[in-house]
Amino acid sequence: PSFNQTQVQSNIDLGFAGRDFGAVREAVSGLSTGDELRIEVEAGRWFFKTVDGQTIGRAAGSYKPPAGRVIAARVASIGVWRREDADPEWRERMAADRWEVVLPEVVIEPDVSR
């Protein structure tokens, strides 16, 4: 048995695409709900990528993935985030005033040994 987990906003680095100067935002603009994603772990953090390997987002630094094996990941929804939505200390780091954010759905096979 596996379970699906749609990542909620608090699990996603909502400003990630806003700090990028174009490649991430361009890749997100080409995605649709249901598109397949890949997850790569870098420095203990999940990075969400297109099937072509373009990074389109990452998990929040505080997010702790559940134990188990990722079976699949796909775009659950695409929302909009704005510079003014970001915490004030991050606003000056934004390269855009408005950007799209992918909220992924991740299918995980639980680790039954725990």
C-alpha positions as MATLAB code, in Angstrom:
seq = 'PSFNQTQVQSNIDLGFAGRDFGAVREAVSGLSTGDELRIEVEAGRWFFKTVDGQTIGRAAGSYKPPAGRVIAARVASIGVWRREDADPEWRERMAADRWEVVLPEVVIEPDVSR';
ca = [
       0.000    0.000    0.000;
       1.068    3.551   -0.679;
      -0.295    6.943    0.251;
      -0.470   10.275   -1.492;
       0.638   13.441    0.188;
      -0.170   16.770   -1.434;
       2.375   19.251   -0.206;
       0.749   22.180    1.558;
       2.126   25.694    1.302;
       3.956   25.431    4.630;
       5.978   22.507    3.213;
       7.148   24.427    0.134;
       9.719   27.203   -0.250;
       7.222   29.626   -1.801;
       9.865   32.226   -2.635;
      12.197   29.847   -4.478;
      10.989   30.696   -7.996;
      10.786   34.391   -7.103;
      14.492   34.494   -6.279;
      15.357   32.952   -9.655;
      16.132   35.132  -12.653;
      14.097   33.111  -15.137;
      14.854   29.412  -15.696;
      12.698   28.167  -12.809;
       9.786   30.477  -13.603;
       9.968   29.578  -17.298;
       9.898   25.847  -16.508;
       6.947   26.259  -14.121;
       5.006   28.176  -16.778;
       5.240   25.121  -19.042;
       3.746   22.733  -16.465;
       0.145   21.609  -16.026;
      -1.729   19.832  -13.272;
      -0.894   16.137  -13.394;
       2.525   16.526  -15.033;
       5.130   14.099  -13.710;
       7.871   15.435  -11.445;
      11.080   14.032  -10.030;
      12.418   14.521   -6.540;
      16.114   14.831   -5.817;
      17.545   15.239   -2.343;
      20.280   17.844   -2.005;
      21.749   18.694    1.391;
      18.833   16.895    3.041;
      16.177   18.942    1.226;
      13.747   17.812   -1.467;
      14.101   19.562   -4.822;
      11.242   19.173   -7.297;
      12.300   18.830  -10.929;
      10.701   18.338  -14.307;
      11.236   15.028  -16.084;
      13.962   16.858  -18.055;
      15.806   17.699  -14.827;
      14.975   21.431  -14.544;
      14.473   22.447  -10.915;
      11.040   24.025  -10.424;
      10.872   24.231   -6.632;
      12.047   22.879   -3.327;
      10.682   21.879    0.026;
      10.803   24.310    2.909;
      13.878   23.993    5.094;
      11.693   22.893    8.008;
       9.938   20.117    6.040;
      10.675   16.562    7.151;
       9.582   13.971    4.555;
       7.760   10.924    5.882;
       9.678    7.658    6.090;
       9.323    5.566    2.983;
      10.150    5.405   -0.697;
       8.880    7.957   -3.216;
       6.969    6.068   -5.913;
       5.734    9.043   -7.945;
       5.420   12.807   -7.883;
       3.275   15.089  -10.000;
       1.926   18.624  -10.131;
      -1.145   18.809   -7.857;
      -1.733   22.507   -8.443;
      -0.008   25.706   -9.444;
      -0.553   28.805   -7.364;
       0.661   32.390   -7.454;
       2.915   34.065   -4.908;
       3.943   37.724   -4.854;
       6.809   39.754   -3.476;
       4.467   41.350   -0.921;
       3.424   37.875    0.293;
       7.019   37.123    1.316;
       8.415   37.960    4.723;
       9.799   41.513    4.668;
      13.407   40.366    5.153;
      13.182   38.284    1.933;
      11.457   40.802   -0.349;
      14.607   42.528   -1.592;
      16.028   39.155   -2.711;
      13.146   38.558   -5.107;
      13.918   38.840   -8.816;
      10.216   39.068   -9.716;
       7.142   40.767   -8.311;
       4.852   37.783   -9.031;
       5.520   34.118   -9.800;
       3.881   30.724  -10.013;
       4.540   28.046   -7.382;
       4.051   24.313   -7.903;
       2.356   22.367   -5.117;
       3.328   18.753   -5.785;
       1.551   15.538   -4.905;
       3.959   12.829   -3.778;
       3.084    9.126   -3.653;
       5.059    7.358   -0.942;
       5.396    3.699   -0.099;
       5.597    3.697    3.718;
       8.596    2.217    5.458;
       6.935   -0.663    7.291;
      10.108   -1.547    9.192;
       9.607    1.408   11.537;
];
